[in-house]
Amino acid sequence: MSITPGGTAFPRTAAASRSAVPADVDLEPAVDLEFGTMSYRLLNRHAELDDTLAGEIAGLLARIR
C-alpha cells in the first residue's frame, strides 16, 4: 500500500522496497508508530534516538501482519 496524504500517492518507502518491512504492512500506521516513538523520546528525553531503536522498531513492524 502507498501512503496517500492529501490525495497524492507516494511509492513505498526504501525500507519496504528492500524488504525491511513486509509488503502487506499498511505503511500509514507503521509510520505513525515510528514517528510517535521518536516524538515521545524527543519530548520526554528519557532515551536516545539511535540505531538500536531503529532496529527494534523495524523488528516490530516486520512481525505485524
N, CA and C atoms as an extended XYZ file, in Angstrom:
195
Properties=species:S:1:pos:R:3:atomname:S:1:resname:S:1:resid:I:1 pbc="F F F"
N         0.830       -1.185        0.000 N   MET     1
C         0.000        0.000        0.000 CA  MET     1
C         0.868        1.240        0.000 C   MET     1
N         0.341        2.285       -0.507 N   SER     2
C         1.046        3.556       -0.515 CA  SER     2
C         0.419        4.495        0.496 C   SER     2
N         1.223        5.387        1.014 N   ILE     3
C         0.709        6.435        1.886 CA  ILE     3
C         0.173        7.527        0.977 C   ILE     3
N        -1.014        8.021        1.268 N   THR     4
C        -1.610        8.996        0.371 CA  THR     4
C        -2.078       10.249        1.110 C   THR     4
N        -1.155       10.994        1.728 N   PRO     5
C        -1.580       12.230        2.379 CA  PRO     5
C        -2.015       13.258        1.345 C   PRO     5
N        -3.104       13.909        1.601 N   GLY     6
C        -3.579       14.942        0.701 CA  GLY     6
C        -3.986       14.418       -0.663 C   GLY     6
N        -4.249       13.108       -0.753 N   GLY     7
C        -4.692       12.527       -2.003 CA  GLY     7
C        -3.576       12.220       -2.989 C   GLY     7
N        -2.324       12.455       -2.634 N   THR     8
C        -1.207       12.183       -3.527 CA  THR     8
C        -0.610       10.824       -3.177 C   THR     8
N        -0.514        9.955       -4.143 N   ALA     9
C         0.039        8.627       -3.904 CA  ALA     9
C         1.559        8.700       -3.864 C   ALA     9
N         2.151        8.079       -2.868 N   PHE    10
C         3.594        8.007       -2.733 CA  PHE    10
C         4.033        6.555       -2.879 C   PHE    10
N         5.199        6.306       -3.478 N   PRO    11
C         5.675        4.925       -3.564 CA  PRO    11
C         6.060        4.415       -2.176 C   PRO    11
N         6.138        3.109       -2.042 N   ARG    12
C         6.551        2.532       -0.764 CA  ARG    12
C         7.936        3.051       -0.401 C   ARG    12
N         8.206        3.112        0.875 N   THR    13
C         9.482        3.655        1.338 CA  THR    13
C        10.645        2.749        0.957 C   THR    13
N        11.845        3.251        1.129 N   ALA    14
C        13.038        2.466        0.842 CA  ALA    14
C        13.076        1.204        1.695 C   ALA    14
N        12.634        1.301        2.942 N   ALA    15
C        12.616        0.129        3.820 CA  ALA    15
C        11.708       -0.953        3.269 C   ALA    15
N        10.567       -0.563        2.763 N   ALA    16
C         9.641       -1.542        2.197 CA  ALA    16
C        10.196       -2.119        0.903 C   ALA    16
N        10.821       -1.290        0.085 N   SER    17
C        11.325       -1.767       -1.191 CA  SER    17
C        12.497       -2.724       -1.029 C   SER    17
N        13.224       -2.635        0.075 N   ARG    18
C        14.317       -3.587        0.301 CA  ARG    18
C        13.899       -4.697        1.269 C   ARG    18
N        12.607       -4.848        1.469 N   SER    19
C        12.009       -5.926        2.266 CA  SER    19
C        12.312       -5.835        3.756 C   SER    19
N        12.656       -4.655        4.262 N   ALA    20
C        12.828       -4.480        5.703 CA  ALA    20
C        11.472       -4.484        6.391 C   ALA    20
N        10.444       -4.102        5.660 N   VAL    21
C         9.059       -4.132        6.145 CA  VAL    21
C         8.273       -4.971        5.143 C   VAL    21
N         7.529       -5.977        5.608 N   PRO    22
C         6.767       -6.823        4.677 CA  PRO    22
C         5.826       -6.012        3.779 C   PRO    22
N         5.629       -6.493        2.579 N   ALA    23
C         4.823       -5.777        1.592 CA  ALA    23
C         3.372       -5.610        2.023 C   ALA    23
N         2.884       -6.498        2.891 N   ASP    24
C         1.481       -6.411        3.291 CA  ASP    24
C         1.242       -5.531        4.516 C   ASP    24
N         2.287       -4.899        5.029 N   VAL    25
C         2.138       -3.992        6.168 CA  VAL    25
C         1.597       -2.659        5.664 C   VAL    25
N         0.547       -2.166        6.293 N   ASP    26
C        -0.011       -0.861        5.958 CA  ASP    26
C         0.959        0.205        6.465 C   ASP    26
N         1.537        0.960        5.563 N   LEU    27
C         2.592        1.904        5.943 CA  LEU    27
C         2.094        3.101        6.740 C   LEU    27
N         0.846        3.487        6.572 N   GLU    28
C         0.365        4.671        7.296 CA  GLU    28
C         0.439        4.479        8.817 C   GLU    28
N        -0.129        3.410        9.395 N   PRO    29
C         0.030        3.237       10.837 CA  PRO    29
C         1.464        2.893       11.227 C   PRO    29
N         2.212        2.253       10.316 N   ALA    30
C         3.610        1.953       10.612 CA  ALA    30
C         4.419        3.238       10.782 C   ALA    30
N         4.167        4.198        9.910 N   VAL    31
C         4.848        5.494       10.015 CA  VAL    31
C         4.410        6.217       11.293 C   VAL    31
N         3.128        6.110       11.635 N   ASP    32
C         2.643        6.705       12.882 CA  ASP    32
C         3.367        6.105       14.088 C   ASP    32
N         3.558        4.784       14.079 N   LEU    33
C         4.282        4.133       15.174 CA  LEU    33
C         5.716        4.652       15.270 C   LEU    33
N         6.355        4.750       14.117 N   GLU    34
C         7.741        5.210       14.075 CA  GLU    34
C         7.872        6.641       14.597 C   GLU    34
N         7.092        7.534       14.030 N   PHE    35
C         7.212        8.936       14.414 CA  PHE    35
C         6.643        9.203       15.801 C   PHE    35
N         5.649        8.436       16.210 N   GLY    36
C         5.131        8.566       17.567 CA  GLY    36
C         6.200        8.231       18.592 C   GLY    36
N         6.931        7.154       18.333 N   THR    37
C         8.020        6.750       19.225 CA  THR    37
C         9.113        7.814       19.251 C   THR    37
N         9.478        8.300       18.079 N   MET    38
C        10.526        9.321       18.021 CA  MET    38
C        10.083       10.594       18.735 C   MET    38
N         8.861       11.027       18.505 N   SER    39
C         8.355       12.242       19.153 CA  SER    39
C         8.328       12.088       20.663 C   SER    39
N         7.874       10.931       21.134 N   TYR    40
C         7.805       10.679       22.573 CA  TYR    40
C         9.201       10.765       23.193 C   TYR    40
N        10.165       10.139       22.544 N   ARG    41
C        11.529       10.174       23.085 CA  ARG    41
C        12.119       11.580       23.040 C   ARG    41
N        11.823       12.324       21.996 N   LEU    42
C        12.342       13.692       21.913 CA  LEU    42
C        11.717       14.600       22.966 C   LEU    42
N        10.410       14.467       23.162 N   LEU    43
C         9.714       15.324       24.121 CA  LEU    43
C        10.073       15.005       25.566 C   LEU    43
N        10.188       13.721       25.875 N   ASN    44
C        10.439       13.314       27.256 CA  ASN    44
C        11.906       13.096       27.589 C   ASN    44
N        12.732       13.022       26.577 N   ARG    45
C        14.182       12.851       26.744 CA  ARG    45
C        14.532       11.707       27.690 C   ARG    45
N        13.763       10.632       27.612 N   HIS    46
C        14.029        9.516       28.518 CA  HIS    46
C        14.956        8.467       27.921 C   HIS    46
N        15.180        8.519       26.615 N   ALA    47
C        16.063        7.554       25.964 CA  ALA    47
C        16.555        8.154       24.649 C   ALA    47
N        17.624        7.558       24.146 N   GLU    48
C        18.247        8.052       22.919 CA  GLU    48
C        17.475        7.626       21.676 C   GLU    48
N        17.612        8.419       20.624 N   LEU    49
C        17.182        8.036       19.287 CA  LEU    49
C        18.433        7.511       18.597 C   LEU    49
N        18.518        6.206       18.414 N   ASP    50
C        19.739        5.624       17.870 CA  ASP    50
C        19.436        4.422       16.984 C   ASP    50
N        20.492        3.775       16.509 N   ASP    51
C        20.339        2.620       15.633 CA  ASP    51
C        19.642        1.460       16.329 C   ASP    51
N        19.827        1.344       17.632 N   THR    52
C        19.158        0.281       18.381 CA  THR    52
C        17.653        0.457       18.313 C   THR    52
N        17.184        1.668       18.529 N   LEU    53
C        15.750        1.950       18.435 CA  LEU    53
C        15.242        1.652       17.031 C   LEU    53
N        15.968        2.087       16.018 N   ALA    54
C        15.558        1.840       14.635 CA  ALA    54
C        15.428        0.336       14.371 C   ALA    54
N        16.376       -0.445       14.851 N   GLY    55
C        16.321       -1.893       14.667 CA  GLY    55
C        15.154       -2.526       15.405 C   GLY    55
N        14.880       -2.037       16.617 N   GLU    56
C        13.761       -2.568       17.395 CA  GLU    56
C        12.424       -2.274       16.708 C   GLU    56
N        12.275       -1.065       16.218 N   ILE    57
C        11.026       -0.703       15.534 CA  ILE    57
C        10.878       -1.497       14.236 C   ILE    57
N        11.963       -1.636       13.476 N   ALA    58
C        11.899       -2.413       12.245 CA  ALA    58
C        11.531       -3.866       12.551 C   ALA    58
N        12.075       -4.419       13.617 N   GLY    59
C        11.734       -5.782       14.012 CA  GLY    59
C        10.271       -5.929       14.379 C   GLY    59
N         9.738       -4.947       15.111 N   LEU    60
C         8.322       -4.984       15.461 CA  LEU    60
C         7.439       -4.870       14.229 C   LEU    60
N         7.786       -3.973       13.332 N   LEU    61
C         6.997       -3.804       12.112 CA  LEU    61
C         7.045       -5.052       11.242 C   LEU    61
N         8.177       -5.738       11.239 N   ALA    62
C         8.307       -6.942       10.427 CA  ALA    62
C         7.402       -8.064       10.930 C   ALA    62
N         7.026       -8.014       12.208 N   ARG    63
C         6.163       -9.059       12.768 CA  ARG    63
C         4.686       -8.732       12.642 C   ARG    63
N         4.356       -7.506       12.247 N   ILE    64
C         2.950       -7.117       12.095 CA  ILE    64
C         2.397       -7.739       10.826 C   ILE    64
N         1.234       -8.315       10.938 N   ARG    65
C         0.583       -8.906        9.745 CA  ARG    65
C        -0.817       -8.427        9.673 C   ARG    65
